[in-house]
Amino acid sequence: MKIIAPLTVTLDMKEHVAKSQAVLEELQARLKQFSPGASEDYVLRSLLLEVTFDYLEAIKNKTE
């Protein structure tokens, strides 16, 4: 493999900041429902299920 030159990538994330902030706030709110002693695996699996079911419900409601 030959390196030709360094590559610089610039991303404008201004449009995504508000969405990212909303996502972080939602995750923080959901994390508060778990016991501090809950295992990381349990918390991640639970969050995955909750988010998946919420997504499926939103899609269902959008198509109705």
C-alpha positions as CSV (number, residue, x, y, z in Angstrom):
1,M,0.0,0.0,0.0
2,K,1.4,3.4,-1.0
3,I,0.5,6.5,1.0
4,I,0.0,9.4,-1.4
5,A,-0.8,12.3,0.9
6,P,-2.6,13.1,4.1
7,L,-6.3,13.4,3.9
8,T,-8.4,16.0,5.8
9,V,-12.1,15.6,6.2
10,T,-14.2,18.5,7.5
11,L,-17.8,17.8,8.7
12,D,-20.3,20.5,9.4
13,M,-22.3,19.0,12.3
14,K,-24.3,22.1,13.2
15,E,-27.6,20.6,11.9
16,H,-27.0,17.5,14.0
17,V,-26.1,19.1,17.3
18,A,-29.7,19.6,18.4
19,K,-30.7,16.1,17.5
20,S,-27.6,14.7,19.2
21,Q,-28.4,16.7,22.3
22,A,-32.0,15.4,22.3
23,V,-30.7,11.8,22.0
24,L,-28.3,12.3,24.9
25,E,-31.0,13.8,27.1
26,E,-33.3,10.9,26.3
27,L,-30.6,8.3,27.1
28,Q,-29.8,10.0,30.3
29,A,-33.5,10.0,31.3
30,R,-33.8,6.3,30.5
31,L,-30.5,5.5,32.4
32,K,-31.9,7.0,35.6
33,Q,-34.5,4.3,35.8
34,F,-31.9,1.6,36.4
35,S,-30.4,0.7,39.7
36,P,-26.8,1.9,40.2
37,G,-25.9,-1.8,40.8
38,A,-27.4,-3.0,37.5
39,S,-24.9,-4.7,35.2
40,E,-23.7,-2.9,32.1
41,D,-25.0,-5.9,30.0
42,Y,-28.4,-5.7,31.6
43,V,-28.7,-2.0,31.1
44,L,-27.5,-2.1,27.4
45,R,-29.9,-5.0,26.6
46,S,-32.8,-3.2,28.2
47,L,-32.0,0.1,26.5
48,L,-31.8,-1.7,23.1
49,L,-35.1,-3.4,23.6
50,E,-36.8,-0.1,24.8
51,V,-35.4,1.9,21.9
52,T,-36.3,-0.9,19.4
53,F,-39.9,-1.1,20.6
54,D,-40.3,2.7,20.6
55,Y,-39.0,2.8,17.1
56,L,-41.3,0.1,15.9
57,E,-44.3,1.9,17.6
58,A,-43.3,5.2,16.0
59,I,-43.1,3.5,12.5
60,K,-46.5,1.8,13.1
61,N,-48.1,5.1,14.2
62,K,-46.6,6.9,11.2
63,T,-48.1,4.5,8.7
64,E,-51.6,4.5,10.2
